[in-house]
Amino acid sequence: MGICDGRVVVITGAGRGIGREHALEFAHQGAKVVVNDLGAEVDGTGSSDGPVGEVVELIRKAGGEAVANGDDVADWNGAARLVQAAVDTFGRLDTLVCNAGILRDRMVVNMTEEDWDSVIRVHLKGHFCPLRHAAGYWREQVKAGDEVAGRVILTSSGAGLYGNVGQLNYAAAKSGIATMARVAGAELTRYGVTANAIAPAARTRMTEALFADMMAKPEEGAFDSMSPENISPLVVWLGSHESGDVTGQVFEVSGGLVAVAENWRRGPAQDKGDRWDPAELGPVVRELVAKSEQVRVIGAR
Ligand SMILES: NC(=O)c1ccc[n+]([C@@H]2O[C@H](COP(=O)([O-])OP(=O)(O)OC[C@H]3O[C@@H](n4cnc5c(N)ncnc54)[C@H](O)[C@@H]3O)[C@@H](O)[C@H]2O)c1
């Protein structure tokens, strides 16, 4: 018996890296999986049906059920087809994992309009479109009198929570995704649907060159804390029937670590009770900033 027995799960960007491990673990835990991937390069260019085909093959060989989908998650109609693929193939949808992503890292002074647009599109719109279609599907199920235990897991990043030098576009998108989980979590409770986000860290083609030291493989036999397989247990649990009381959260996850990322909150404050004169704000602002507990942007000097 797995903790996702009989559940139907859609996973975006599941042909490689972290998403691939989610697909394998969900199947291992008894879920029927729609494996989505465009088969793009890390910068979002190109496409191939090789990676999804391999994952579907692996799941089937292990006795599980899976189907491939090659739609672009940031395409409105493509995302609709993806959600429909779950319903057409397996009769329903229980869990949506939005994981697909790309990188176009540049310092802001060199970032092009296309670098910005493509990253914002794949991450923000590529999370919104499947989420919107899945939410619409669950609302219809509730209206029809069906009991819904819908689960949504979005994929943020430490870059989105803390900022990362060289990733203005990606960090902005990933911050937005963390906030999407909080808002969707609040809005979808009434339909029996939870929404949470993860901020993972693992060795994939996205990170092995960028953070080479951190991502290095350990000695033979030691715990490989940067294996992408370490991310999936939390995602599978969040995607299971058991996690219905946890929503609107963002979890950092890496190796054996699971941590709740606390959201923006008001820090040191001063209320004059009247309108400020700009000239008097200098010392006030400096004192508030000095008292605050800001985490430095990753890579900042
Ligand atoms: N690896 C890390 O340490 C790390 C850290 C923080 C966040 N993340 C996030 O985790 C997710 C997975 O990243 P990964 O490291 O496994 O990278 P990856 O490049 O191995 O996997 C991403 C997958 O998404 C697919 N994809 C890209 N655009 C797509 C689109 N429009 N439609 C469908 N599929 C598309 C790619 O083809 C690829 O297979 C991403 O959202 C990434 O930003 C990863």
The ligand as a MOL file (V3000), in Angstrom:
LIG
                    3D

  0  0  0     0  0            999 V3000
M  V30 BEGIN CTAB
M  V30 COUNTS 44 48 0 0 0
M  V30 BEGIN ATOM
M  V30 1 N 17.6210 22.0940 -8.8830 0
M  V30 2 C 17.4940 22.9390 -7.8720 0
M  V30 3 O 18.3180 22.9760 -6.9130 0
M  V30 4 C 16.3320 23.8820 -7.8280 0
M  V30 5 C 16.3440 24.9050 -6.8530 0
M  V30 6 C 15.2470 25.7390 -6.7390 0
M  V30 7 C 14.1760 25.5800 -7.6070 0
M  V30 8 N 14.2090 24.6070 -8.5810 0 CHG=1
M  V30 9 C 13.0570 24.4880 -9.4540 0
M  V30 10 O 12.6760 23.1300 -9.5340 0
M  V30 11 C 12.0440 22.8890 -10.7930 0
M  V30 12 C 12.7170 21.7100 -11.4870 0
M  V30 13 O 14.0400 22.0810 -11.8250 0
M  V30 14 P 15.2190 21.0460 -12.1380 0
M  V30 15 O 16.3730 21.4840 -11.3590 0
M  V30 16 O 14.7280 19.6560 -12.0070 0 CHG=-1
M  V30 17 O 15.5250 21.4170 -13.6690 0
M  V30 18 P 15.4870 20.5490 -15.0260 0
M  V30 19 O 15.9600 21.4580 -16.1030 0
M  V30 20 O 16.2060 19.2710 -14.8130 0
M  V30 21 O 13.9550 20.2140 -15.2100 0
M  V30 22 C 13.0100 21.1550 -15.6430 0
M  V30 23 C 12.1160 20.4960 -16.6730 0
M  V30 24 O 11.0820 21.4240 -17.0610 0
M  V30 25 C 10.8360 21.2260 -18.4530 0
M  V30 26 N 10.1880 22.4080 -19.0360 0
M  V30 27 C 10.7590 23.6320 -19.2460 0
M  V30 28 N 9.8560 24.4600 -19.8040 0
M  V30 29 C 8.7090 23.7570 -19.9460 0
M  V30 30 C 7.4130 24.0890 -20.4430 0
M  V30 31 N 7.1300 25.3310 -20.9160 0
M  V30 32 N 6.4480 23.1300 -20.4440 0
M  V30 33 C 6.7260 21.8810 -19.9790 0
M  V30 34 N 7.9320 21.5210 -19.4970 0
M  V30 35 C 8.9100 22.4530 -19.4820 0
M  V30 36 C 12.2050 20.9570 -19.0380 0
M  V30 37 O 12.1060 20.3010 -20.3000 0
M  V30 38 C 12.8640 20.1010 -17.9480 0
M  V30 39 O 12.7270 18.7160 -18.1970 0
M  V30 40 C 12.1420 24.1900 -11.5670 0
M  V30 41 O 10.9510 24.9330 -11.4080 0
M  V30 42 C 13.2860 24.9160 -10.8900 0
M  V30 43 O 13.2430 26.3010 -11.0850 0
M  V30 44 C 15.2690 23.7780 -8.7050 0
M  V30 END ATOM
M  V30 BEGIN BOND
M  V30 1 1 1 2
M  V30 2 2 2 3
M  V30 3 1 2 4
M  V30 4 1 4 5
M  V30 5 2 4 44
M  V30 6 2 5 6
M  V30 7 1 6 7
M  V30 8 2 7 8
M  V30 9 1 8 9
M  V30 10 1 8 44
M  V30 11 1 9 10
M  V30 12 1 9 42
M  V30 13 1 10 11
M  V30 14 1 11 12
M  V30 15 1 11 40
M  V30 16 1 12 13
M  V30 17 1 13 14
M  V30 18 2 14 15
M  V30 19 1 14 16
M  V30 20 1 14 17
M  V30 21 1 17 18
M  V30 22 2 18 19
M  V30 23 1 18 20
M  V30 24 1 18 21
M  V30 25 1 21 22
M  V30 26 1 22 23
M  V30 27 1 23 24
M  V30 28 1 23 38
M  V30 29 1 24 25
M  V30 30 1 25 26
M  V30 31 1 25 36
M  V30 32 1 26 27
M  V30 33 1 26 35
M  V30 34 2 27 28
M  V30 35 1 28 29
M  V30 36 1 29 30
M  V30 37 2 29 35
M  V30 38 1 30 31
M  V30 39 2 30 32
M  V30 40 1 32 33
M  V30 41 2 33 34
M  V30 42 1 34 35
M  V30 43 1 36 37
M  V30 44 1 36 38
M  V30 45 1 38 39
M  V30 46 1 40 41
M  V30 47 1 40 42
M  V30 48 1 42 43
M  V30 END BOND
M  V30 END CTAB
M  END
